[in-house]
Amino acid sequence: MKKLLLATAATGLLAGAASAEDIKIGLSLGFTGPLESMAPAMQKGAELAVKEVNDSGKLLDGSTVTVVTADNTCADAAAATAAVERLVTADKVNGIVGGMCSGETIASLQNVAVPNGMVMISPSATSPALSTIEDQGYFFRTSPSDARQGEVMTDIILEHNIKNVAVTYTNNDYGKGLADSFDAAFKAKGGNVTITAPHDDGKADYSAEVAALAAAGGDALVIAGYVDQGGAGVLRGAIDSGAFNTFVFTDGMVAQALETNFGPELTGSFGQNPAAEGPGRDKFVEMAKAADFDGTAAFASESYDAAALIMLAMQAAKSSDPKVYKDKVMDVANGPGEKILPGELAKGLELLAAGTDIDYDGATAVELVGPGESAGRYREIAFKDGKMDVVGYR
């Protein structure tokens, strides 16, 4: 009998060891392109969550997670589709943090993720079009829709006693969607939009675009663009020509590069980007500092949360198969359950393994609504003395 018990125990140990996997999470970001300055901190945010889980040894019977990166360029839909195709077919990833920009996210989701049954959780694709896309339950995002940003931006502008604005937007899904949502919200509250004009990325000269904006006039220029591309080009042209003195920046512009390249010239300007406040964000910023990167950088915290949700959903489903764990993402993101903050992923994994519900708050006060997108919290910023200061949250 004793020999039988020993043999049974040994068999159990071998079965446990065999069940551990080498799980791969793809990271589809624009390491080149119009938001390339944001990508490094976003990568480090996702990798921080992965390291935390690996250090715990508690995911799916001791499975380990490897991050595989892909450059989706953030702008070229064909390049993004090819990059994500490689993640899925060649690298055999079990989930993807990404995309980064809305247009390439839509393309890779429709062309690769949905047909292959692959979960994608974007930290930064904000187009309202992604709220209604046919994703078959495979797509989520830890940043809110720009339908919400349009409303928040409207309130901030009106509180600055500005009622007439010109708008320029990057000519893609992100820019057009945000411009439309802002236009509707601003006009509904009595504001006047003098012109809504697109601009293309990659141009050397934006004088024609600036001239059209200046001719239309306005007390401020709203720039719904990219800080490493056309948005910065229009801004430089408007400053140099004196066309506008006050600028309003959307999330694609609110990054350290804006302060570095324009800071002293932007006094009186302001904007907003997705961010939360509270103990979860504070803990993430502290952890990021220890890991030698800036946890306040744009979308770094959303990237941490996107990676964490993938791994927690796997644990809840007891499976790394995206076709299975996709149904658990909303469950671990929302209540009821015990609150889980950054630095507590091991605790979350333990509770899920024991069959206990969790409510992952993470670094951005995660609350997924409707089609699996963030309910939306925003950080309001303003420029003073060349510095981009946080002045509040909404």
Secondary structure as the mmCIF struct_conf table of DSSP 4:
data_model
#
loop_
_struct_conf.conf_type_id
_struct_conf.id
_struct_conf.beg_label_comp_id
_struct_conf.beg_label_asym_id
_struct_conf.beg_label_seq_id
_struct_conf.end_label_comp_id
_struct_conf.end_label_asym_id
_struct_conf.end_label_seq_id
HELX_RH_AL_P HELX_RH_AL_P1 LYS A 2 SER A 19
STRN STRN1 ASP A 22 LEU A 29
BEND BEND1 PHE A 31 GLY A 33
TURN_TY1_P TURN_TY1_P1 PRO A 34 MET A 38
HELX_RH_AL_P HELX_RH_AL_P2 ALA A 39 SER A 56
TURN_TY1_P TURN_TY1_P2 GLY A 57 GLY A 57
BEND BEND2 LEU A 59 LEU A 59
TURN_TY1_P TURN_TY1_P3 LEU A 60 GLY A 62
STRN STRN2 THR A 64 ASP A 71
BEND BEND3 CYS A 74 ALA A 75
HELX_RH_AL_P HELX_RH_AL_P3 ALA A 77 GLU A 85
HELX_RH_PI_P HELX_RH_PI_P1 ARG A 86 ALA A 90
BEND BEND4 ASP A 91 ASP A 91
BEND BEND5 ASN A 94 ASN A 94
STRN STRN3 GLY A 95 VAL A 97
BEND BEND6 MET A 100 CYS A 101
HELX_RH_AL_P HELX_RH_AL_P4 SER A 102 SER A 108
HELX_RH_PI_P HELX_RH_PI_P2 LEU A 109 ALA A 113
HELX_RH_AL_P HELX_RH_AL_P5 VAL A 114 ASN A 116
TURN_TY1_P TURN_TY1_P4 GLY A 117 GLY A 117
STRN STRN4 MET A 120 SER A 122
BEND BEND7 PRO A 123 SER A 124
HELX_RH_3T_P HELX_RH_3T_P1 PRO A 128 SER A 131
TURN_TY1_P TURN_TY1_P5 THR A 132 THR A 132
BEND BEND8 ILE A 133 ILE A 133
TURN_TY1_P TURN_TY1_P6 GLN A 136 GLY A 137
STRN STRN5 PHE A 139 PRO A 144
HELX_RH_AL_P HELX_RH_AL_P6 ASP A 146 GLU A 159
TURN_TY1_P TURN_TY1_P7 HIS A 160 ASN A 161
STRN STRN6 ASN A 164 THR A 170
BEND BEND9 ASN A 171 ASN A 172
HELX_RH_AL_P HELX_RH_AL_P7 ASP A 173 ALA A 188
TURN_TY1_P TURN_TY1_P8 LYS A 189 GLY A 190
STRN STRN7 ASN A 192 HIS A 199
TURN_TY1_P TURN_TY1_P9 ASP A 201 GLY A 202
BEND BEND10 ALA A 204 ALA A 204
HELX_RH_AL_P HELX_RH_AL_P8 SER A 207 ALA A 216
BEND BEND11 ASP A 219 ASP A 219
STRN STRN8 ALA A 220 ALA A 224
BEND BEND12 GLY A 225 GLY A 225
TURN_TY1_P TURN_TY1_P10 VAL A 227 GLN A 229
HELX_RH_AL_P HELX_RH_AL_P9 GLY A 230 SER A 241
TURN_TY1_P TURN_TY1_P11 GLY A 242 GLY A 242
BEND BEND13 ALA A 243 ALA A 243
BEND BEND14 ASN A 245 ASN A 245
STRN STRN9 PHE A 247 PHE A 249
TURN_TY1_P TURN_TY1_P12 ASP A 251 MET A 253
BEND BEND15 ALA A 255 ALA A 255
HELX_RH_AL_P HELX_RH_AL_P10 GLN A 256 PHE A 262
HELX_RH_3T_P HELX_RH_3T_P2 GLY A 263 GLU A 265
TURN_TY1_P TURN_TY1_P13 THR A 267 GLY A 268
STRN STRN10 PHE A 270 PRO A 274
BEND BEND16 GLY A 278 GLY A 278
HELX_RH_AL_P HELX_RH_AL_P11 PRO A 279 ALA A 290
TURN_TY1_P TURN_TY1_P14 ALA A 291 ASP A 292
BEND BEND17 PHE A 293 PHE A 293
TURN_TY1_P TURN_TY1_P15 GLY A 295 THR A 296
BEND BEND18 ALA A 297 ALA A 297
TURN_TY1_P TURN_TY1_P16 ALA A 298 PHE A 299
HELX_RH_AL_P HELX_RH_AL_P12 ALA A 300 ALA A 317
TURN_TY1_P TURN_TY1_P17 LYS A 318 LYS A 318
HELX_RH_AL_P HELX_RH_AL_P13 PRO A 322 TYR A 325
HELX_RH_3T_P HELX_RH_3T_P3 LYS A 326 LYS A 328
HELX_RH_AL_P HELX_RH_AL_P14 VAL A 329 ALA A 333
BEND BEND19 ASN A 334 GLY A 337
STRN STRN11 GLU A 338 ILE A 340
TURN_TY1_P TURN_TY1_P18 PRO A 342 GLY A 343
HELX_RH_AL_P HELX_RH_AL_P15 LEU A 345 ALA A 353
TURN_TY1_P TURN_TY1_P19 ALA A 354 GLY A 355
STRN STRN12 ILE A 358 TYR A 360
TURN_TY1_P TURN_TY1_P20 GLY A 362 ALA A 365
STRN STRN13 LEU A 368 VAL A 369
TURN_TY1_P TURN_TY1_P21 GLY A 370 GLY A 372
STRN STRN14 GLU A 373 SER A 374
STRN STRN15 TYR A 378 LYS A 384
TURN_TY1_P TURN_TY1_P22 ASP A 385 GLY A 386
STRN STRN16 LYS A 387 TYR A 393
#
